[in-house]
Amino acid sequence: MANHIKIEILGAEYTIATSEEEEYVRRLAREINTQVSQLLDRDAKLSPNAALILTALGYADSFYKSEQSADHMRSQLSDYLEDAARARIELDDARRELEKTRRQLELVTKLAQNQEQRKG
């Protein structure tokens, strides 16, 4: 169900239809207002539209970099999972080899004991 939330950006009121929580949308609006106001304070020649565009570019850049970072993390996680699966296979192989060696040792020990008993 969409919430209809009124927000204000640079004095203009907008009604946003969203499924997001009202406080979240208002926080976004405050953040945009803060960023745009800071740009306008730094450069008095900058128009409000230009400040909004620069703010949007800044957020788009941050979003794109966050997506790249998330993709990189997903790739790393996939590599780690593959490494863990290989290590698990190697561990299982080592356990089987250990068990095989243990059985061989038991057999050799029994043979040696049998030979000792025959001598004695």
Backbone as ProteinMPNN parsed JSONL, in Angstrom:
{"seq_chain_A": "MANHIKIEILGAEYTIATSEEEEYVRRLAREINTQVSQLLDRDAKLSPNAALILTALGYADSFYKSEQSADHMRSQLSDYLEDAARARIELDDARRELEKTRRQLELVTKLAQNQEQRKG", "coords_chain_A": {"N_chain_A": [[0.848, -1.18, 0.0], [0.651, 2.15, -0.918], [2.081, 4.981, 0.575], [1.203, 8.377, 0.836], [3.169, 11.017, 0.906], [3.975, 14.222, 1.948], [6.577, 16.316, 1.055], [9.186, 18.795, 1.283], [11.266, 20.467, -0.891], [13.711, 22.757, -1.301], [11.819, 24.763, -0.741], [9.698, 24.138, -2.389], [6.77, 22.195, -2.551], [6.19, 18.719, -2.585], [4.324, 15.789, -3.322], [4.803, 12.551, -2.499], [4.308, 9.293, -3.614], [4.744, 6.322, -2.115], [6.006, 3.175, -0.902], [7.629, 3.25, 1.185], [8.592, 4.049, 4.592], [7.275, 6.915, 6.263], [8.982, 8.549, 7.848], [11.473, 7.836, 6.876], [11.373, 8.781, 4.2], [11.076, 11.491, 4.699], [13.506, 11.975, 5.939], [15.231, 11.549, 3.793], [14.462, 13.73, 2.186], [15.251, 15.849, 3.857], [18.01, 15.439, 3.813], [18.606, 15.881, 1.095], [17.837, 18.582, 0.906], [19.736, 19.679, 2.666], [22.18, 19.095, 1.35], [21.836, 20.484, -1.11], [21.487, 23.097, -0.161], [23.997, 23.546, 1.009], [25.613, 23.553, -1.289], [24.557, 25.825, -2.587], [25.202, 27.779, -0.697], [27.975, 27.774, -0.859], [28.456, 28.651, -3.445], [27.276, 31.409, -4.663], [26.451, 32.13, -7.181], [25.348, 29.945, -8.287], [22.505, 28.362, -9.596], [19.343, 27.281, -8.177], [18.345, 25.027, -9.59], [20.668, 24.072, -10.844], [22.129, 23.402, -8.583], [20.52, 21.358, -7.591], [20.838, 19.516, -9.681], [23.604, 18.991, -9.521], [23.649, 17.873, -6.979], [22.069, 15.603, -7.444], [23.763, 14.294, -9.278], [25.909, 13.768, -7.586], [24.711, 11.972, -5.781], [24.023, 9.953, -7.585], [26.556, 9.151, -8.384], [27.561, 8.183, -5.937], [25.748, 6.081, -5.557], [26.317, 4.447, -7.789], [28.997, 3.763, -7.255], [28.61, 2.407, -4.848], [27.118, 0.235, -5.764], [29.06, -0.991, -7.376], [30.897, -1.67, -5.399], [29.345, -3.435, -3.867], [28.949, -5.448, -5.773], [31.584, -6.287, -6.039], [32.038, -7.261, -3.451], [30.169, -9.352, -3.419], [31.322, -10.983, -5.355], [33.77, -11.582, -4.113], [32.778, -12.97, -1.886], [31.63, -15.155, -3.16], [33.964, -16.316, -4.186], [35.201, -16.969, -1.744], [33.386, -18.837, -0.753], [33.647, -20.836, -2.67], [36.33, -21.515, -2.222], [36.082, -22.494, 0.383], [34.465, -24.718, -0.094], [36.187, -26.259, -1.669], [38.197, -26.687, 0.242], [36.761, -28.178, 2.089], [36.293, -30.5, 0.607], [38.942, -31.339, 0.268], [39.562, -31.816, 2.95], [37.79, -33.927, 3.517], [38.884, -35.829, 1.762], [41.42, -36.101, 2.928], [40.687, -37.144, 5.422], [39.615, -39.608, 4.629], [41.919, -40.767, 3.566], [43.494, -40.842, 5.872], [41.986, -42.641, 7.415], [42.232, -44.907, 5.821], [45.005, -45.33, 6.007], [45.157, -45.787, 8.75], [43.743, -48.217, 8.947], [45.475, -49.818, 7.445], [47.733, -49.708, 9.083], [46.753, -51.002, 11.358], [46.393, -53.546, 10.273], [49.041, -54.232, 9.585], [50.142, -54.17, 12.149], [48.717, -56.284, 13.382], [49.611, -58.405, 11.788], [52.315, -58.359, 12.442], [52.151, -58.969, 15.153], [51.088, -61.546, 14.988], [53.221, -62.864, 13.753], [55.129, -62.615, 15.752], [53.945, -64.145, 17.736], [54.037, -66.671, 16.575], [56.759, -67.123, 16.51], [57.368, -67.26, 19.133]], "CA_chain_A": [[0.0, 0.0, 0.0], [1.478, 3.337, -1.051], [1.874, 6.136, 1.443], [1.336, 9.666, 0.156], [3.926, 11.811, 1.869], [4.329, 15.555, 1.464], [7.916, 16.767, 1.432], [9.537, 20.101, 0.744], [12.636, 20.588, -1.393], [13.967, 24.158, -1.661], [10.605, 25.557, -0.633], [8.618, 23.595, -3.223], [6.165, 21.025, -1.915], [5.955, 17.567, -3.46], [3.671, 14.641, -2.702], [5.463, 11.33, -2.956], [3.593, 8.034, -3.38], [5.796, 5.335, -1.886], [5.743, 2.154, 0.122], [8.603, 3.48, 2.254], [8.101, 4.697, 5.809], [7.238, 8.374, 6.168], [10.184, 9.148, 8.44], [12.582, 7.576, 5.947], [11.233, 9.707, 3.072], [11.363, 12.841, 5.209], [14.956, 12.042, 6.17], [15.829, 11.739, 2.466], [14.196, 15.114, 1.778], [16.132, 16.717, 4.657], [19.377, 15.258, 3.315], [18.7, 16.59, -0.186], [17.826, 20.018, 1.217], [21.028, 20.026, 3.269], [23.214, 19.065, 0.31], [21.589, 21.578, -2.055], [21.751, 24.355, 0.555], [25.453, 23.69, 1.133], [26.128, 23.968, -2.6], [24.143, 27.214, -2.826], [25.963, 28.637, 0.218], [29.364, 27.849, -1.335], [28.535, 29.35, -4.731], [26.08, 32.252, -4.766], [26.065, 32.226, -8.592], [24.728, 28.68, -8.677], [21.038, 28.379, -9.543], [18.792, 26.132, -7.446], [18.281, 23.857, -10.475], [22.029, 23.55, -11.012], [22.487, 22.762, -7.311], [19.791, 20.086, -7.555], [21.477, 18.601, -10.639], [24.886, 18.571, -8.946], [23.328, 16.965, -5.871], [21.639, 14.337, -8.052], [24.966, 13.646, -9.81], [26.661, 13.252, -6.438], [24.038, 10.77, -5.287], [24.147, 8.914, -8.613], [27.935, 8.668, -8.281], [27.634, 7.355, -4.724], [24.974, 4.867, -5.804], [27.068, 3.618, -8.731], [30.16, 3.224, -6.541], [28.099, 1.426, -3.882], [26.77, -0.959, -6.54], [30.319, -1.643, -7.741], [31.44, -2.243, -4.17], [28.51, -4.594, -3.528], [29.281, -6.496, -6.747], [32.908, -6.798, -5.675], [31.87, -8.069, -2.237], [29.497, -10.598, -3.81], [32.326, -11.788, -6.055], [34.685, -12.088, -3.088], [32.049, -13.962, -1.101], [31.531, -16.343, -4.005], [35.299, -16.927, -4.18], [35.427, -17.563, -0.424], [32.551, -20.034, -0.654], [34.289, -21.859, -3.504], [37.524, -21.956, -1.489], [35.628, -23.306, 1.519], [33.995, -26.001, -0.629], [37.396, -27.023, -2.024], [38.855, -27.09, 1.491], [35.939, -29.244, 2.663], [36.578, -31.705, -0.187], [40.298, -31.765, 0.634], [39.477, -32.367, 4.302], [37.169, -35.254, 3.4], [39.888, -36.709, 1.15], [42.46, -36.359, 3.936], [40.108, -38.045, 6.429], [39.554, -40.952, 4.033], [43.302, -41.26, 3.482], [43.894, -41.152, 7.238], [41.304, -43.88, 7.804], [42.87, -45.986, 5.051], [46.319, -45.544, 6.618], [44.897, -46.373, 10.065], [43.413, -49.637, 8.725], [46.706, -50.496, 7.022], [48.576, -49.825, 10.267], [46.173, -52.069, 12.183], [46.683, -54.812, 9.608], [50.476, -54.494, 9.754], [50.35, -54.465, 13.569], [48.209, -57.639, 13.622], [50.531, -59.342, 11.136], [53.545, -58.402, 13.244], [51.832, -59.703, 16.384], [50.953, -62.96, 14.619], [54.57, -63.395, 13.521], [55.775, -62.71, 17.068], [53.341, -65.278, 18.442], [54.519, -67.889, 15.938], [58.159, -67.281, 16.911], [57.428, -67.466, 20.561]], "C_chain_A": [[0.891, 1.239, 0.0], [1.067, 4.404, -0.04], [2.006, 7.381, 0.577], [1.937, 10.63, 1.172], [4.281, 13.146, 1.236], [5.713, 15.907, 1.988], [8.157, 18.122, 0.794], [11.006, 20.091, 0.355], [12.797, 22.015, -1.901], [12.686, 24.991, -1.705], [9.452, 25.071, -1.491], [8.101, 22.313, -2.577], [5.882, 19.951, -2.964], [5.23, 16.496, -2.659], [4.257, 13.392, -3.343], [4.576, 10.139, -2.617], [4.654, 6.941, -3.279], [5.35, 4.298, -0.864], [6.711, 2.301, 1.294], [7.937, 4.164, 3.447], [8.208, 6.219, 5.671], [8.523, 9.008, 6.703], [11.393, 8.971, 7.522], [12.543, 8.572, 4.78], [11.543, 11.132, 3.521], [12.866, 13.029, 5.464], [15.692, 12.242, 4.841], [15.662, 13.182, 1.998], [15.09, 16.082, 2.543], [17.568, 16.641, 4.141], [19.574, 15.994, 1.989], [18.729, 18.091, 0.054], [19.162, 20.47, 1.786], [22.113, 20.103, 2.205], [23.059, 20.236, -0.667], [21.903, 22.917, -1.396], [23.244, 24.593, 0.713], [26.073, 24.126, -0.189], [25.791, 25.43, -2.876], [24.904, 28.184, -1.929], [27.4, 28.816, -0.265], [29.497, 28.66, -2.616], [27.237, 30.119, -4.954], [25.587, 32.371, -6.207], [25.316, 30.985, -9.076], [23.208, 28.782, -8.556], [20.549, 27.175, -8.733], [18.716, 24.869, -8.315], [19.657, 23.237, -10.669], [22.472, 22.83, -9.74], [21.78, 21.411, -7.175], [20.43, 19.059, -8.492], [22.803, 18.101, -10.088], [24.672, 17.603, -7.781], [22.915, 15.599, -6.413], [22.836, 13.583, -8.625], [25.805, 13.046, -8.69], [26.044, 11.975, -5.892], [24.128, 9.629, -6.297], [25.546, 8.304, -8.574], [28.091, 7.75, -7.069], [26.906, 6.031, -4.919], [25.756, 3.914, -6.701], [28.266, 2.976, -8.038], [29.733, 2.186, -5.5], [27.731, 0.126, -4.582], [28.031, -1.723, -6.941], [30.926, -2.34, -6.527], [30.66, -3.493, -3.767], [28.793, -5.751, -4.484], [30.62, -7.13, -6.411], [32.812, -7.692, -4.437], [31.188, -9.395, -2.548], [30.478, -11.536, -4.502], [33.312, -12.396, -5.065], [34.019, -13.183, -2.262], [31.922, -15.265, -1.882], [32.866, -17.079, -4.045], [35.569, -17.624, -2.849], [34.622, -18.852, -0.259], [33.128, -21.176, -1.487], [35.531, -22.405, -2.814], [37.136, -22.865, -0.326], [35.153, -24.678, 1.039], [35.181, -26.876, -1.025], [38.1, -27.529, -0.777], [38.087, -28.235, 2.15], [36.188, -30.563, 1.928], [37.958, -32.247, 0.162], [40.314, -32.391, 2.027], [38.867, -33.766, 4.273], [38.144, -36.257, 2.792], [40.963, -37.087, 2.165], [41.94, -37.309, 5.017], [40.023, -39.475, 5.896], [40.947, -41.57, 3.954], [43.817, -41.644, 4.863], [43.264, -42.464, 7.697], [41.913, -45.078, 7.079], [44.225, -46.335, 5.66], [46.164, -46.201, 7.984], [44.58, -47.873, 9.926], [44.655, -50.425, 8.301], [47.641, -50.713, 8.206], [48.062, -50.936, 11.178], [46.493, -53.438, 11.588], [48.146, -55.198, 9.78], [50.77, -54.862, 11.199], [49.881, -55.881, 13.888], [49.122, -58.686, 12.989], [51.816, -59.488, 11.945], [53.304, -59.176, 14.532], [51.709, -61.201, 16.099], [52.324, -63.595, 14.392], [55.316, -63.563, 14.837], [55.241, -63.919, 17.83], [53.839, -66.606, 17.864], [55.967, -68.172, 16.332], [58.242, -67.745, 18.35], [56.89, -68.714, 21.046]], "O_chain_A": [[1.789, 1.357, 0.834], [-0.114, 4.683, 0.165], [2.842, 7.422, -0.325], [1.301, 11.005, 2.157], [4.819, 13.199, 0.13], [5.99, 15.815, 3.184], [7.436, 18.542, -0.111], [11.875, 19.753, 1.158], [12.098, 22.433, -2.824], [12.5, 25.817, -2.599], [8.329, 25.549, -1.333], [8.871, 21.467, -2.122], [5.407, 20.232, -4.065], [5.487, 16.315, -1.469], [4.208, 13.208, -4.559], [4.142, 9.986, -1.475], [5.373, 6.671, -4.241], [4.437, 4.529, -0.073], [6.622, 1.565, 2.277], [6.872, 4.77, 3.327], [9.128, 6.732, 5.034], [9.082, 9.906, 6.073], [12.233, 9.864, 7.413], [13.573, 9.141, 4.418], [12.196, 11.887, 2.802], [13.416, 14.105, 5.232], [16.654, 13.006, 4.767], [16.6, 13.786, 1.478], [15.628, 17.025, 1.963], [18.256, 17.657, 4.044], [20.594, 16.652, 1.788], [19.552, 18.798, -0.528], [19.663, 21.535, 1.423], [22.879, 21.066, 2.163], [24.04, 20.898, -1.008], [22.523, 23.781, -2.016], [23.71, 25.723, 0.567], [26.962, 24.977, -0.206], [26.641, 26.188, -3.345], [25.22, 29.295, -2.353], [27.98, 29.889, -0.1], [30.531, 29.286, -2.851], [26.23, 29.552, -5.379], [24.417, 32.683, -6.429], [24.723, 30.99, -10.155], [22.689, 29.235, -7.536], [21.253, 26.172, -8.616], [18.989, 23.769, -7.835], [19.797, 22.014, -10.658], [23.11, 21.778, -9.804], [22.369, 20.439, -6.702], [20.55, 17.883, -8.148], [23.098, 16.909, -10.179], [25.418, 16.637, -7.619], [23.352, 14.565, -5.908], [22.923, 12.364, -8.478], [26.347, 11.949, -8.829], [26.749, 11.016, -5.578], [24.29, 8.471, -5.913], [25.707, 7.092, -8.713], [28.681, 6.674, -7.166], [27.391, 4.982, -4.495], [25.851, 2.721, -6.416], [28.522, 1.784, -8.211], [30.43, 1.191, -5.298], [27.995, -0.959, -4.064], [28.071, -2.95, -6.858], [31.41, -3.468, -6.626], [31.253, -4.496, -3.37], [28.869, -6.904, -4.059], [30.78, -8.348, -6.485], [33.433, -8.753, -4.384], [31.57, -10.437, -2.015], [30.464, -12.744, -4.261], [33.651, -13.575, -5.16], [34.635, -14.209, -1.973], [32.089, -16.35, -1.325], [32.91, -18.305, -3.952], [36.099, -18.735, -2.822], [35.111, -19.833, 0.301], [33.106, -22.334, -1.071], [35.766, -23.613, -2.817], [37.785, -23.882, -0.081], [35.412, -25.687, 1.695], [35.192, -28.077, -0.758], [38.551, -28.674, -0.739], [38.691, -29.153, 2.704], [36.282, -31.619, 2.555], [38.135, -33.453, 0.333], [41.003, -33.385, 2.254], [39.368, -34.681, 4.927], [38.228, -37.399, 3.245], [41.367, -38.246, 2.252], [42.675, -38.183, 5.477], [40.319, -40.432, 6.611], [41.127, -42.753, 4.241], [44.501, -42.657, 5.012], [43.936, -43.301, 8.299], [42.085, -46.144, 7.671], [44.553, -47.512, 5.811], [46.951, -47.077, 8.342], [45.086, -48.693, 10.691], [44.861, -51.557, 8.739], [48.267, -51.765, 8.326], [48.848, -51.721, 11.709], [46.825, -54.375, 12.314], [48.459, -56.349, 10.083], [51.561, -55.77, 11.456], [50.576, -56.611, 14.595], [49.378, -59.732, 13.585], [52.339, -60.59, 12.113], [54.159, -59.953, 14.959], [52.175, -62.026, 16.886], [52.557, -64.734, 14.795], [56.048, -64.535, 15.021], [56.0, -64.629, 18.49], [54.038, -67.564, 18.61], [56.357, -69.331, 16.472], [59.108, -68.541, 18.712], [56.904, -68.966, 22.251]]}, "name": "protein", "num_of_chains": 1, "seq": "MANHIKIEILGAEYTIATSEEEEYVRRLAREINTQVSQLLDRDAKLSPNAALILTALGYADSFYKSEQSADHMRSQLSDYLEDAARARIELDDARRELEKTRRQLELVTKLAQNQEQRKG"}
